[in-house]
Amino acid sequence: MSNFDEYLTKNHDRFESDLFEWLRMPSIGTDSAYDKDVRQAAQWLAGKFSELDLKTELIETCGHPLVYAESPKIEGAPTVLVYGHYDVQPPDPYELWETPPFEPSVRDGNVYARGATDDKGQMITHLFGVEAYLKTKGDLPVQVKFLIEGEEESGGAGLAAFLAGEYDKDVPVKEKLAADIAVISDCSQYAPGQPAITYGLKGITYFQVNLTGPNRDLHSGSFGGTVTNPANALCKMLAALIDDDGRVQIPGFYDNVNELDQREREQFSSLGFSDEEYRNELGVKELAGEKGFTTLERRWARPTFDINGLWSGYQGEGAKTVLPAKASAKFSFRLVPDQDPHEIEASLKKMLEELCPPGIEMDFDPHHGAPGFVLSLDSPFMSAAARAIELGFGTAPVFVRSGGSIPVVNRFTEMLGIDTLLLGWGQDDDNLHSPNEKFSLEDFHRGIKSSCCLWDEIAKI
């Protein structure tokens, strides 16, 4: 048994005890009623870094504080920047929790609590991974920096301001966070017993459109057929954005789409994904999407369009024959690497203006956007992470993409010029953002060991 294994075995119960203590803190960053609890969670984490003699700061922001810590610089060795967040989603609805959301409960090998997998349980594996290395081998072979925020679930305004250089005037942020690679553990494995490295994320661009017609709601019998109905107009405009084959119709939308190569297609095919199981899991009779691509290819590596919210007119019980004065929709496009959210926004706005019929005024409201991300499968950091995970989990990881977006990944690329390793220890059914959030304790400990091994493997690059 290695020194790592002996230390991890000896501290097995204490690692869980520390995790449970942190999970008991209701660090709901979006609700000001919990501001004291959020700060307590940040101070607790900072204290853990300080106990390891890491240079630690609690950086005040316009919102909740950032927790920053770093080990000493190692000349000639890589620097790793670990990002995570200590804030959690509100637990509502409480009545659907089998046990209280801030009283960790262990059932069937899982810990159930808000924040268990998103992101306290996953993030803290890297703190314990540093601890185990320091206690068994002495100095780390690489420099490790931690940047842990408290507003990931509510917009990240404090982190954005910090990255813009608004707080730490003594050391430029770019210099402070300088690294060779970032590491984030806020995602999932491919399946139980099958660890994964997520090497690609979709980007996003999100919009709201508001249409206004007559100056008031009208009687649909008395006025129907004489003025344009905003709800009818909105449905036609949105329907024109995508065809029956699942292809987005915005001019230039596919111009910069980075097509999958044969190696990736074969890799996706080898994962044993079942359309039938997927349909059964979702409770639908048929799957849909862009023609010419498999379900996994559409989920992970093809751009998509979805209406996220749609409202107009009467929505109460029974019938009301109204011709509504207004109609609105929220909708988003998930993007793949090389698609530019700003170019798509401009092209979409022009298209909608052309589609908007006479008698209707349109308010076009862009919300937010971020480009997609992909890390080369040939990256030496990818190989290092794969070796570490195989040592930690006893199984080689597979390589997957995700349909989700993590905006901070793009910020690191743009600001620091570094890529990100997305190493998830969770599962797709961990109920993040939902009642009964959970995290496998076995995977929690495997994550700690993988993190421990990661520092050595990256040092070999």
N, C-alpha and C positions, 0 to 999 in steps of 0.2 A: 504494500500500500504506500502511495506517495505521501510526502509531507502535506500536500494539498488535501488529499483524501482524509488523512488523520485529523487535520484541523477542521475540515468541513463536518466530519462525523462528530467530533467533540463539541462543535458549536451548533449542531443541527437544531436543537430545541431553542437555543438562544436567538438564532436568526428568526425563527418563527415568532418568538415572543416579541422581538423588536418590531417585526412587521405588524403584528396584531396591535401593539401599542400605537403605532403610527396610524393604522386604519381606524382606530377609535376616535381620531381627531376629525370632526366634520368640516373639512377644509373646502367648503362650497364657495368657490371664488366668485361666482356670479351673484351671490346674495349677500348684501351688506350686513345682514343680521349675523352672519358667521365670520365677520372680519377678524375677530379675536382668535377664533379657531384656526383660520387660515394662517395668521401670523404664528400661532403656536406650532403649527405643522412645519412652517419654514424654519423657526428657531430650533425645533427638535432635530431637523435634518442637518442644519448648520452645526449643531452640537456633535452629531455623529461624525461629520467630516473633521471637526477640530480634534476629536478624540484620537484620530489617526494621524495627528500632526500635519494635516494638509493646511495650506494657507487658505483661510476661509473668510468670506465676506457675506454679509447680508446687505444687498444693494437695494436701497429704497427707490421706488419708481412712482409714477403717477397712479399706479394701482397697487397690486400686492408685490412684496419684495422678491427679488431674484436671489437665489442661493448660488454662490460661486465658490468653487474650491479648486485648488491645483496642487499637484505634487511637484517636486523640484524638476527643473529642466535637466535633461540628460543630453549632453553634447553628442551630436552625431546620431541620435536615436529619434524615431518619429514621435510626434505629439498627437494624442487622441483627445477629441472633444466629445464628452458624453452629454447629451441633452435629454431632459425629461421634464415632467411637471408634477407638482404635488397637489394641485387643486383637483377637485372631483366634480362630477355632475350632480345636480340635485337628485335626491333619491325618489322623488314622487313618481308614482303613487305608493305611499307607504303601505297601504293595505294589501298590496300584491307581494310584499316581502314575506318569506316564510319565517325569517328571523330579522331582528332590527338591523338596519343597514350599517350602523356604526357600532355594532357589537359583533365582532368577527366570530363566525360559527364554522366549525369544521364538520363536514359531512361528505362521505364517500371520497375522501382524499382531497377534497377541495376546501378552500377557505372562502366563505361567502361574506362579502362586505362591499360597500361602495368604495371604489378605488383599488380593489384587490388586483385587477388586471390592468386598469386604466387610471393612473399609470404607476401608482405607488409600488405595487408588488413587482412589476417588471423593472422599474427604474432602480429600486434599491438593491437588486441583484448585483449591479455594478459597484455600488459602495461596498457590499460584502465581498465582491471579487477582489477589489483593491485591498481590503482588510486582510483577506486570507493570504494574498501574495506577500504583503508587508510582514505578516506574522510568521510566515514559513520560510521566505527566501530573502527577506531584507528589502533593500531598495528596489523599486519598480524598474524594469528594463526600458520603459518608455515614460514620457511625461503624460499624465492624465489630468485633464481639466474637466470640471463639471459645471454645467450651466442649467440650473433647474428653476423653472418659472412657476408662478402661481395663478396664471390667467389663460392657460391654453384652452380651457373650456369656455372662455368668455371673450375671445377676441385677441388676447395677447398684446394689449396696448402698451403695457409696461415694458415688455421685451422689445417691442418695435421701437420705442423711444430710446431704450438702452443701445440697441444696435445702431440707431441713428446718431449716437454720441452725445446724448443729452445729459448724462449723469456723471460718468467718470471722466473728469477733465484732465486728470494727471497722466493717465495711460490711455492712448487711443484704443478704442474698442477693437479695431482690426488687429492691433498688436497684442492686446490682452487675450483675444480668442484665437490667435494664430495657431493653426494645427495642420496636420497632414491628412486627417480623416475624421469625420464625425461618426458617432455611434448613437443610434436611437433604438430603444426596445419599447415600442408602443404599438405593436402589431401582433400577428399570430403565426403559429406554425401552420403547415399545410393540413395536418390531421393529427389526431392523437398518436403519439409514438413516431411521428414523422416531422422532425424539425425542418425549418425552411429559412432561407435568406430571401427577403423581398428586394429584388434588384431594380424594380420599376414602380413608379407611382403615376397615376393620372393627374393631370392638372385640372383646373376648373375655371369657368367664367360664369357668373351668376347675374341675373337681371330681373327687374320688375317692369312690367308695362301696364300703364293705366290708360284706358280709353274713356272719353267723355263725349256723349251725344247731346240729347236735349237738355234743357236747363232743369228738368225735374223728371221723376218717374212718370210714365204715361200709361193710360188705359190701352191695353194692347188691341182691344177691339176698335176703339175710336180713332187711334192714331197709327195702328199697325199698317204697314205698307206705304206709309207716307214719309217716314224718317228712317234713317239707318239705325238698327238696333246694335248698340255697342257689344252686347254679348254675342250676337251672331257674327259681328265683324271680328271679334277677338278669336272665336273658334276657327274661322276661316284663315286668319293670319297665322295662328299657331300651327294649324294643319299643313300650311304651305311650307313649313320649315323642315319637314321630313317626308320622304316618299314611302310607298308601300313596301319597298325593299330595305327599309331601315337606313337609308342614306340621307344625311343632312343636306339640305338644298341651298344653304348660304353660299353665295359665290366665293370661290377660293378656299372653302373650308378644308378641303383635303390636299391643298397644294403642298403643304409641308409635313404631311403625315409620314412618320417614320415606319415603314412597313416591317413586319416581322420577317426575320430571315429563317431559312429552313431549319437551322439548328434550334431556334427557339420553338418553332412549331413542333418539331420532333420531341423536344423536352416537355412541352405541355401535354402532348399525346401520351407520353410515358407515365403520366401521373395517375392514370386509372380513373379519371373523373367520369362519373355516371350522370348523364342527363336525366335518367329516370329517378335516381335518388334525389337529385336536385329539385325536380318537379314535385316529388312527394314532400320534400322538406318545406317547400314554399306553398304547397297546397294549390298548385295550378295544373291545368290539364295539358297545356302546351307552352313551350318556350318561344321566345320571339327575339328578333334583333336583325342586325345587318346580314344580308345574304352573303354566302361564300365564306363564312367564318364559323369556327366551333364556338361553343358556349364559353369556354375559358378564354379563347382569343378575344371574343367580344367583351367579356368582363374585364380583362386585364390590359388589353393592348389595342383596342379600337375606340375611337371617339364616339360619344353618345349624346343624345338630347333627351331631356325629361322635363315635363311640367311638374313643378313642385307644389304649386298652390293655384287655385282657380276660383274666383268668386264674382258674383253679380246678381242683382235682382233679389227676388223673394226666396228665402230659404227656410221659412217657418213651416209649421204644420198645415196641411191642407193646401188648397190652391189659391193663388192670387194672380189675376190676369194682368200682369204688369209688363210694360216695356221699359227696361231699366235705363237709367240715365248714365250709369257708369259700369265698367267691367274691368277687372284687373287679373293679372297672372304673375306668378313667380316661376322662373324656369332657369335651368342650368345646362351647360354643356360640359361633359367630362372630356378632357383633352389628353392627347398623347404627346410624347416628346417631339419638339421642334414646331408644334403649333403655337402661334403667338396669340395670347388672349386679347391684346390690344387690336391686332389686325382683325380678329374675328368680331370684336365689338363694333368696330367701324363698319364692317361689311354687313353685319346684322342690322345695325341702325338704318343703314341706307335701304336694305331690303324691306324692313318693316314700314319705313316711310312710304315706299312705293306701293306696298300692299294696303296701307291704311285707306279706307274708302272715303269719298266725299261725305261731309256732314259729321265727321268724327275727328276729334282732337286727340293726339297721342302724346303722352308723357313717357319718355324712355329713361329708365333709371338703372344704370349699371351699379352693381353692388361690389363684388370683389372678384379677383382672379389670380391665378397662379399657373405657371407652365408645368408641364409634366417633367418627370425625372427618370433617368435610367442610368444604371452603373454597369459598365462593361463586365461581362462574365469573365473576361481575361484579366481584370484588375488584380494585382497582387494582394490587395486588401481583401478582395473576395475570397481568394484562396486561403489566406490566413484565417479569416472568420470561419470558413468551412472546416478547416482542421480543428479549430478550437471547439466548435459545436460538436464535431464527431467525438472529441475527447470528453466533452461534458455530457452528451446525451447517449453516447454509445452507438449512434447511428449517423451516417453521413446526411447532411441536409440536402433537400432539393431546392431548386431556384425558381421562384415564383414572382409574379407581378401582382399589383393590387389596383383595384378600381378606385380606391380612396385617394385623398390628397393630404399631404402634410406640408403646409406652406413654409415652415421653418427650414425644410430641406432646401428649398429654392433660395431662401435668404442666405444660407451658408454657402451655396454655390456662387451666388452673385457677389456676396460681400467678402468671403474668405477664399474663394476659389477652390473649395474642397468638395469632395463627394461624401456621401453618407452611407454607412452600413446600417441596414434596417434588420435587426436581429430580434424577432419576436418569440417570446416564450409562451404566449397565451394560445387560446383556441378560439375558433370562430363562434362557438356557442357559449362564450364566457359572459354574455349578457351585459357587455359594456353599454352604458347609458340606459340600461333597463333594470327593472327589479331583479333581485337575486343574482347580482354580479358575482362572479366567482373566479378563482385561479387555482390551478392544480398545484398542490404543495410539492409534489414530486418534480414538476417542471420548474417550480420556484428554485429548488435546490440544484437541479440540473443547470438552470440559468446561472446560478452563482459559480458553479464549477466552470462552465463555459467562459464566463467573464474572466475568471482566474487565469484560464489558459490563453485567453485572447491577448493579454499583454505580452506574453512570451512569443506568440505566433507573429504578432505585428512587429516585434523587435527584430525578427529574422529577415524582414523585408530589406 
